């Protein structure tokens, strides 16, 4: 094997960790896409139950504004030609879309399209067209008279102004997707019925059959096959996107952010909500909206779990009410079970191939938090800390000098052992298939000290990287320690990226957060004994969750601790914007809760010093610790950043 000098090795590993890749496929194409639904003139003045409906007057105002501001309304033909490199889109291009196939598209929208010469994408649910059934829609029961006819769709298509896309045949609904009976989007959820989950092949067959039925109905009735699919509720995944593309629908319209349309053909949209006038409509074109501050609680699902289903539901209700009352926007929700508190997953809270399932609870809790408490849920998962009797001992992280697991650390699997690595990947894949969530929060087990990982597989991986044999004991010496630490740091980042990529197949807009020890910022050379790098974390995760816990780290002067930590974070580009300061709510050494008032005061101080994102751990939602009053004042997203508390 060719030799590689340490500097070159570090550069290579750093680039790999950062996910550097060459561009491939069609050149990304940028334009604005606006989504509408029903258009009618009897909307309630103050608050209409259908928040997605628009009036004809306001829609006409939108069209006039587009013309006055020099926007070009493009078609699907234009998008496909631009992606193929056949022509460029004008600088100010906008795609107009109308979902659900309301008849008002023909009676109210089509005349305006003809008047302005504008194109539009119309996406009907094909099972709703000329149906004898009743469609439950927004707490109403609608019949076929509310939706377009095939003759109307043909007329609009023949005009050249309207492109008909699929909005599925029968996926615009929820299906039971867990034992507790929660209904989740049919397009992305594995159905639960007769005490079993739909298998992935069964799920794929169901989605393919539905999309094929929709495409066939459109082709038979208007003469052309759809080239785009508009996913109901904006819920999609890579499996569905690929199935749609195989059926000729190479473009997927979602509710994701409006990023440039890349090789996958995913088109994010801004949705017209609450019948906006021209001024609010114009705001949709003012660039990307700033991300709100992260205000998060990290929650142990172990505290929700109870063998008694009624008690478990009562515990969940307490959590939901508390989270909603806090006014936060994010929950890091434990997806694994750690009843003995050793930091490792002995079981998990979702069906999977490898670990015991303590209860099928994560999907239920995550969905309820999202829909009832209005928060984004990140699945809190270990990176390496999995520990069951079925896992061979030689898969573990080992430490020098005796080549055994560190007795002071949680049990961890070596990511350099291929079989152990595959087990962890498959557990993440099973979580992604079985539950709805917005992100992954990587646990604090993602660290390796200077004596780890002495597993022979880890040493062989390092030898392969540097092109020569080494004595494992020499890895702790000054000569190799720096390169060995950077190698491990980069390897852990690459592994978490692999886990995120596998998860993102089912959750394409997945966000990532990873715990970082404060020591990584406060002590020189900390990468040697932690295999963690703050700059690399910033480069590779959406958020770094910094465990700003002075008592946990053994610091007596808390003010100095926070001041030094803030200075270190602020010294990195985008450091404060992308770092969440996570405070400890309990003194674990003394086993007592910290005062809610002191927690609030710490949050107030951090905000005054420019800290934007805040979190805390742990939380006892059953006993109400820490104080809800103080948490709300310190964390609520309704508070002005940096402002005083009420």
C-alpha positions in Angstrom: 0.0 0.0 0.0 1.3 3.5 -0.9 2.4 5.6 2.1 0.6 8.8 2.9 2.1 11.5 5.1 0.1 12.6 8.2 -0.8 16.1 6.7 -2.2 14.5 3.6 -4.0 11.9 5.5 -5.7 14.5 7.7 -6.7 16.5 4.7 -8.2 13.4 3.1 -10.1 12.4 6.2 -11.3 16.0 6.8 -12.7 16.2 3.2 -14.4 12.9 3.6 -15.9 13.9 6.9 -17.2 17.1 5.4 -19.0 15.2 2.7 -17.2 16.8 -0.2 -18.5 15.4 -3.5 -18.3 16.2 -7.2 -21.5 17.6 -8.8 -23.4 15.1 -10.9 -26.5 15.0 -13.0 -28.5 17.9 -14.4 -27.4 21.4 -13.3 -29.7 22.6 -10.4 -32.4 25.0 -11.6 -33.8 27.8 -9.3 -37.3 29.3 -9.5 -40.1 30.2 -7.1 -43.1 27.8 -6.8 -46.3 28.9 -5.2 -49.0 26.5 -4.1 -52.8 27.2 -4.0 -55.9 25.1 -3.3 -59.5 26.2 -3.5 -60.5 29.6 -4.9 -63.9 31.0 -3.9 -65.5 34.3 -2.9 -67.3 33.4 0.3 -64.4 33.3 2.7 -65.0 34.4 6.2 -63.7 37.9 6.7 -61.6 37.2 9.9 -60.9 33.4 10.1 -62.2 30.9 7.6 -61.9 27.2 8.5 -60.2 26.5 5.2 -56.9 28.4 5.7 -55.7 27.3 2.3 -58.5 28.9 0.3 -58.1 32.2 -1.6 -60.5 34.7 -3.0 -60.6 35.4 -6.8 -59.9 39.1 -6.0 -56.7 38.3 -4.1 -55.6 35.7 -6.7 -56.1 38.3 -9.5 -54.0 40.7 -7.4 -51.2 38.1 -7.2 -51.3 37.7 -10.9 -51.1 41.5 -11.5 -48.2 41.8 -9.0 -46.3 39.1 -10.9 -46.8 40.9 -14.2 -45.8 44.3 -12.7 -42.7 42.9 -11.0 -41.4 41.3 -14.3 -41.9 37.7 -13.3 -42.3 35.0 -16.0 -44.8 32.3 -15.2 -43.2 29.0 -16.4 -44.5 25.6 -17.3 -43.4 22.0 -16.6 -42.0 22.1 -20.2 -39.8 25.0 -19.2 -38.6 23.2 -16.0 -37.8 20.0 -17.8 -36.0 21.8 -20.6 -33.9 23.8 -18.1 -32.9 20.7 -16.2 -31.9 19.1 -19.5 -29.7 22.1 -20.3 -31.7 22.9 -23.4 -32.5 26.5 -22.3 -32.2 28.8 -19.3 -35.1 30.1 -17.3 -35.5 33.8 -16.9 -34.1 35.3 -13.7 -37.5 35.9 -12.3 -39.4 32.7 -12.9 -42.4 31.4 -11.0 -44.3 28.1 -11.2 -48.0 28.2 -10.1 -49.6 25.1 -8.7 -53.2 24.2 -7.6 -53.7 21.2 -5.4 -56.6 18.8 -4.8 -58.5 19.4 -8.1 -61.3 21.8 -6.9 -63.8 22.8 -9.5 -62.9 26.4 -8.8 -59.8 25.9 -10.8 -62.0 25.7 -13.9 -64.6 28.3 -12.9 -62.3 30.9 -11.1 -58.7 30.2 -12.0 -58.8 29.2 -15.6 -60.3 32.5 -16.8 -57.5 34.4 -15.1 -54.9 32.1 -16.6 -56.3 32.9 -20.1 -56.5 36.6 -19.3 -52.8 36.8 -18.2 -51.5 34.0 -20.4 -50.2 32.2 -17.4 -49.4 28.5 -17.0 -50.3 26.4 -14.0 -49.9 22.8 -12.7 -53.2 21.3 -11.5 -53.0 18.2 -9.3 -56.3 16.3 -8.8 -56.8 13.3 -6.6 -58.1 11.0 -9.3 -60.4 8.9 -7.1 -62.3 12.2 -6.2 -63.1 13.0 -9.9 -66.7 12.1 -10.9 -66.9 9.9 -7.8 -70.2 8.7 -6.3 -68.6 8.8 -2.8 -68.2 11.5 -0.2 -64.8 13.0 0.5 -64.0 14.0 4.1 -62.1 17.3 3.6 -61.2 19.9 6.3 -64.0 18.8 8.6 -66.5 18.9 5.7 -68.1 16.2 3.6 -67.7 17.0 -0.1 -69.2 15.3 -3.1 -68.1 15.2 -6.7 -69.7 18.6 -7.5 -66.8 20.3 -5.5 -64.2 18.8 -7.8 -63.2 19.0 -11.5 -64.6 16.8 -14.1 -62.5 15.0 -16.7 -64.0 17.2 -19.4 -62.9 20.3 -17.7 -59.4 18.9 -17.2 -59.3 18.0 -20.9 -60.3 21.5 -21.9 -57.7 23.2 -19.7 -55.0 20.8 -20.9 -55.9 21.3 -24.6 -55.5 25.1 -24.1 -51.8 24.5 -23.4 -52.0 26.5 -20.2 -52.5 23.7 -17.7 -50.4 20.6 -16.9 -52.2 17.9 -15.0 -50.0 16.3 -12.3 -50.9 13.3 -10.1 -52.0 14.0 -6.5 -52.3 10.3 -6.1 -55.3 8.1 -6.6 -56.1 7.4 -2.9 -53.2 8.6 -0.8 -54.7 12.0 0.3 -55.7 10.6 3.7 -54.3 9.2 6.9 -53.9 5.5 7.6 -53.5 3.8 11.0 -49.7 3.5 11.4 -49.2 2.3 15.0 -50.9 0.1 17.6 -52.4 3.1 19.3 -54.4 4.0 16.2 -52.7 7.3 15.1 -53.4 8.1 11.5 -50.3 9.3 9.6 -49.9 10.3 5.9 -50.7 7.3 3.7 -47.9 8.1 1.2 -45.1 7.7 3.7 -46.3 5.4 6.5 -46.3 1.7 6.9 -49.8 0.7 7.7 -50.7 -1.1 10.9 -53.6 -3.6 10.8 -54.4 -7.0 12.2 -51.7 -6.6 14.8 -48.9 -6.3 12.3 -47.1 -3.6 10.3 -47.1 -3.6 6.5 -43.7 -4.9 5.3 -41.6 -2.6 3.2 -42.3 -4.7 0.0 -46.0 -4.4 0.8 -45.7 -0.7 1.3 -43.8 -0.3 -2.0 -46.4 -2.3 -3.8 -49.2 -0.2 -2.4 -47.6 3.1 -3.3 -46.7 1.9 -6.8 -50.2 0.6 -7.4 -51.8 3.9 -6.3 -49.5 6.0 -8.4 -49.9 3.7 -11.4 -53.7 3.9 -11.0 -53.6 7.7 -10.9 -51.3 8.0 -13.9 -53.5 5.5 -15.9 -56.7 7.5 -15.1 -55.1 10.7 -16.2 -53.8 9.2 -19.4 -57.1 7.5 -20.3 -59.2 10.6 -19.6 -57.0 13.5 -20.9 -54.7 11.7 -23.3 -51.3 12.4 -21.7 -49.4 10.8 -18.8 -48.5 13.0 -15.8 -44.9 14.1 -15.7 -45.1 15.3 -12.1 -46.5 14.1 -8.8 -47.7 16.5 -6.1 -47.3 14.6 -2.8 -50.4 14.8 -0.5 -49.6 16.9 2.6 -46.1 17.4 1.2 -45.2 14.0 2.7 -42.7 12.1 0.6 -39.7 9.9 0.8 -37.0 8.5 -1.6 -38.9 5.2 -2.1 -42.0 7.0 -3.3 -40.0 9.5 -5.4 -38.2 6.7 -7.2 -41.5 4.8 -7.8 -43.1 7.9 -9.3 -40.1 8.5 -11.5 -40.3 4.9 -12.8 -43.8 5.7 -13.8 -42.8 8.8 -15.8 -43.3 11.4 -13.0 -39.7 12.7 -12.9 -40.7 15.8 -10.9 -42.0 15.7 -7.3 -43.8 18.7 -5.9 -43.4 18.9 -2.1 -43.7 21.5 0.7 -40.0 21.5 1.4 -37.9 24.7 1.2 -37.4 26.1 -2.3 -33.9 24.8 -2.9 -32.7 24.6 -6.5 -34.2 21.6 -8.3 -31.4 19.1 -8.6 -31.0 15.6 -10.2 -33.8 14.2 -8.1 -36.4 16.6 -9.5 -37.8 17.7 -6.1 -39.6 21.0 -6.2 -40.1 22.8 -2.9 -43.0 25.2 -2.6 -44.3 28.1 -0.6 -48.0 27.6 0.2 -50.6 30.4 0.0 -52.1 30.4 3.4 -54.9 32.6 5.0 -55.9 34.3 1.7 -52.9 36.7 1.5 -53.2 40.1 0.0 -50.6 41.4 -2.4 -48.2 42.6 0.4 -48.1 39.2 2.1 -47.9 37.5 -1.2 -44.9 39.5 -2.1 -43.2 38.4 1.1 -43.1 34.8 -0.3 -40.6 36.1 -2.9 -38.2 37.8 -0.5 -35.8 34.9 -0.2 -35.5 32.2 2.4 -37.0 32.8 5.8 -34.6 32.9 8.7 -34.6 29.8 10.8 -36.3 30.3 14.2 -34.1 29.8 17.3 -34.0 26.3 18.6 -35.7 26.1 22.0 -35.6 22.4 23.0 -36.2 20.0 25.8 -34.4 16.6 25.8 -37.0 14.0 27.0 -36.5 10.5 28.3 -39.2 8.2 26.9 -38.2 5.9 29.7 -40.3 8.2 31.9 -43.3 7.9 29.7 -43.1 4.1 29.4 -45.3 2.1 31.9 -46.3 -1.6 31.7 -49.9 -0.3 32.3 -51.2 1.2 29.0 -53.5 3.5 30.8 -50.7 4.9 33.0 -48.5 5.2 30.0 -51.1 7.3 28.1 -51.5 9.5 31.2 -47.8 10.0 31.3 -47.8 10.9 27.6 -50.6 13.4 28.2 -48.6 15.1 30.9 -45.6 15.4 28.6 -47.7 16.8 25.7 -49.4 19.4 27.9 -46.1 20.5 29.5 -44.3 20.9 26.2 -47.1 22.9 24.7 -47.3 25.1 27.7 -43.5 25.8 27.6 -43.8 27.4 24.1 -40.7 25.6 22.8 -40.4 24.3 19.2 -38.2 21.3 19.5 -38.0 18.0 21.5 -35.1 15.6 21.4 -37.1 12.5 22.1 -35.4 9.3 23.4 -36.0 6.5 20.9 -34.0 3.9 22.9 -34.5 2.3 26.3 -32.0 2.8 29.0 -33.7 1.7 32.2 -30.5 1.1 34.1 -29.1 4.5 33.2 -25.8 3.3 31.9 -26.1 5.4 28.7 -26.5 2.4 26.4 -29.5 1.1 24.5 -30.6 -2.3 25.9 -33.8 -2.0 23.9 -35.6 0.5 21.7 -39.1 1.9 21.4 -39.8 0.9 17.8 -40.0 -2.4 15.8 -36.6 -3.4 14.5 -34.5 -6.4 13.3 -31.9 -6.6 16.1 -32.8 -5.2 19.5 -35.5 -6.0 22.0 -38.5 -3.6 21.7 -39.5 -2.4 25.1 -42.7 -0.9 23.7 -44.0 0.3 20.4 -44.1 3.9 21.7 -41.8 6.2 19.9 -44.0 6.7 16.8 -47.0 7.4 19.0 -45.2 9.9 21.2 -43.4 11.7 18.3 -46.6 12.1 16.3 -48.6 13.4 19.3 -45.8 15.9 20.1 -45.8 17.1 16.5 -49.6 17.4 16.1 -50.8 18.3 19.7 -47.7 20.2 21.1 -46.6 21.7 17.7 -42.9 20.9 18.0 -40.3 19.4 15.7 -39.2 16.0 17.1 -35.6 14.8 16.8 -35.1 11.1 17.4 -32.5 10.9 20.2 -30.3 7.9 19.4 -26.9 6.5 20.4 -24.1 6.3 17.8 -22.3 3.3 19.3 -23.8 2.6 22.7 -25.9 -0.6 22.0 -25.7 -3.4 24.5 -27.6 -6.7 24.5 -26.8 -10.3 25.3 -27.0 -11.2 21.6 -24.1 -8.9 20.6 -20.7 -10.6 20.5 -18.1 -9.2 23.0 -15.5 -8.8 20.2 -17.7 -6.1 18.6 -17.0 -3.7 21.4 -14.9 -0.6 21.7 -11.7 -1.7 23.5 -9.2 0.3 25.5 -5.5 0.0 26.2 -3.5 -1.3 28.0 -5.5 -4.5 28.6 -7.6 -4.5 25.4 -10.9 -4.6 27.3 -13.9 -2.2 27.4 -13.4 0.9 29.6 -15.3 0.1 32.8 -16.0 3.8 33.4 -17.8 4.3 30.0 -21.1 3.0 28.6 -20.8 -0.2 26.6 -20.2 0.8 23.0 -19.8 -1.1 19.7 -16.8 -0.4 17.5 -17.8 1.3 14.3 -14.7 -0.4 12.7 -16.2 -3.9 13.0 -18.3 -4.3 9.8 -20.9 -6.5 11.4 -21.4 -4.1 14.4 -21.6 -1.1 12.0 -24.2 -2.9 9.9 -26.3 -3.7 12.9 -26.4 0.0 13.9 -27.2 1.1 10.4 -30.1 -1.3 10.2 -31.5 -0.2 13.5 -31.5 3.4 12.2 -33.2 2.2 9.0 -35.9 0.5 11.0 -36.5 3.6 13.1 -36.8 5.7 9.9 -39.3 3.3 8.3 -41.5 3.1 11.4 -41.8 6.7 12.7 -42.4 10.3 11.7 -39.8 12.8 12.9 -37.9 15.8 11.7 -34.3 15.1 12.7 -31.8 12.9 14.5 -30.1 14.0 17.7 -26.9 12.0 18.1 -26.2 11.0 21.7 -23.1 11.9 23.6 -21.6 8.4 23.3 -19.9 9.5 20.1 -16.4 9.9 21.6 -13.2 7.9 21.9 -10.5 8.6 24.4 -6.7 8.4 23.7 -6.7 4.7 24.7 -9.6 3.8 22.4 -10.5 2.1 20.1 -8.1 -0.7 20.6 -10.4 -3.2 18.8 -8.2 -5.0 16.2 -10.6 -3.8 13.5 -10.0 -0.2 14.4 -6.2 -0.6 14.4 -6.4 -2.3 11.0 -8.5 0.5 9.6 -5.9 3.0 10.7 -3.1 1.0 9.3 -5.0 0.8 6.0 -5.4 4.6 6.0 -1.7 5.4 6.7 -0.3 2.5 4.6 1.8 0.8 7.3 1.6 -1.3 10.3 1.6 0.2 13.8 1.9 -1.1 17.4 -1.5 -0.4 19.0 0.2 0.8 22.2 2.1 3.4 20.2 -1.1 5.1 19.2 -1.2 6.8 22.6 2.3 8.3 22.2 3.0 11.8 21.0 4.2 10.7 17.6 0.9 9.2 16.4 -1.7 10.5 18.9 -2.7 13.6 16.9 -3.2 11.8 13.6 -4.9 8.8 15.4 -7.3 11.2 17.1 -8.2 13.0 13.9 -8.6 9.7 12.2 -11.2 8.6 14.8 -12.9 12.0 14.8 -13.4 11.9 11.1 -14.5 8.3 11.2 -17.2 9.0 13.7 -18.4 11.9 11.6 -18.5 9.8 8.4 -20.4 7.1 10.3 -23.1 9.6 11.6 -23.4 10.9 8.0 -24.0 7.3 6.8 -26.7 6.9 9.5 -28.3 10.2 8.5 -28.2 9.3 4.8 -30.0 6.0 5.5 -32.5 7.8 7.6 -33.0 10.5 5.0 -34.2 8.0 2.5 -37.5 8.0 4.5 -37.2 11.6 5.8 -35.7 13.7 3.0 -35.6 17.0 4.9 -33.9 15.4 7.9 -32.0 17.7 10.2 -29.1 16.6 12.4 -27.9 17.5 15.8 -24.9 16.1 17.7 -23.9 16.4 21.3 -20.5 18.0 21.9 -18.7 18.1 25.3 -17.8 21.5 26.5 -14.3 20.2 27.1 -13.8 20.1 23.3 -13.9 23.9 23.4 -12.2 24.7 26.7 -9.1 22.5 26.8 -6.3 22.5 24.2 -5.7 19.1 22.6 -9.1 17.8 23.7 -9.6 16.0 20.3 -6.9 13.6 21.5 -9.0 12.3 24.3 -12.5 12.9 22.9 -12.2 12.5 19.1 -14.4 15.5 18.8 -13.8 18.7 16.8 -16.1 21.7 17.1 -15.2 23.2 13.6 -15.9 19.8 12.0 -19.2 19.4 13.9 -20.2 22.8 12.6 -19.3 21.8 9.1 -21.2 18.5 9.2 -24.4 18.9 11.3 -27.2 21.3 11.1 -26.8 22.0 14.8 -24.1 21.3 17.4 -25.7 20.7 20.8 -23.1 21.8 23.2 -23.4 20.3 26.7 -22.9 23.6 28.6 -23.0 21.9 32.0 -20.4 23.4 34.5 -21.3 21.0 37.4 -21.1 18.0 35.1 -17.7 19.1 33.9 -16.5 20.0 37.4 -16.2 23.8 37.0 -16.8 25.9 40.1 -16.9 29.3 38.5 -20.0 29.0 36.4 -19.9 32.6 35.0 -16.4 32.1 33.8 -17.3 28.8 32.3 -20.1 30.2 30.3 -18.1 33.3 29.3 -15.2 31.2 27.9 -17.6 28.8 26.2 -19.5 31.7 24.4 -16.2 33.3 23.3 -15.0 29.9 21.9 -18.3 29.3 20.0 -18.4 32.9 18.7 -14.9 32.6 17.3 -16.1 30.2 14.7 -18.1 31.4 11.6 -21.8 30.7 12.2 -20.8 29.3 15.6 -23.6 31.0 17.6 -26.2 30.6 14.9 -25.7 26.8 14.7 -24.9 25.9 18.2 -27.5 25.0 20.9 -26.4 25.6 24.4 -27.8 22.7 26.5 -28.1 23.4 30.2 -28.2 20.8 33.0 -31.4 20.9 35.0 -30.1 18.4 37.6 -27.0 18.2 39.8 -26.3 14.5 39.2 -23.5 14.3 41.8 -25.9 15.4 44.5 -29.0 13.9 42.9 -31.1 17.1 43.2 -32.9 19.4 40.8 -31.4 22.8 40.1 -33.7 25.7 40.9 -35.9 26.8 38.1 -35.1 30.4 38.8 -31.4 29.8 38.5 -32.0 28.0 35.2 -34.0 30.9 33.9 -31.4 33.4 35.0 -28.7 31.4 33.2 -30.7 31.4 30.0 -31.3 35.2 30.4 -27.5 35.7 30.8 -26.7 33.5 27.8 -29.2 35.4 25.6 -27.7 38.7 26.7 -24.3 37.4 25.4 -25.7 36.5 22.0 -26.6 32.9 22.4 -29.6 32.1 20.2 -30.4 28.4 20.6 -31.1 26.9 24.0 -32.0 23.5 25.4 -32.0 21.7 28.7 -31.9 18.2 30.2 -33.3 16.3 32.0 -37.0 17.0 32.4 -39.5 15.3 34.8 -42.8 16.1 33.3 -44.6 13.9 35.9 -43.4 15.8 38.9 -43.1 19.1 37.1 -39.3 19.5 37.4 -37.9 22.0 36.6 -40.5 24.7 37.2 -42.7 25.2 34.2 -43.0 28.9 35.0 -39.3 29.5 34.8 -38.8 27.3 31.8 -41.4 29.2 29.9 -39.8 32.5 30.7 -36.4 31.3 29.7 -37.2 29.2 26.6 -40.4 30.2 24.9 -39.9 31.1 21.3 -42.4 33.9 21.8 -39.8 35.7 23.9 -37.7 38.3 22.1 -34.1 37.1 21.7 -32.0 38.9 24.2 -34.9 40.7 25.8 -35.6 40.7 29.5 -38.0 38.2 31.0 -41.5 39.2 32.1 
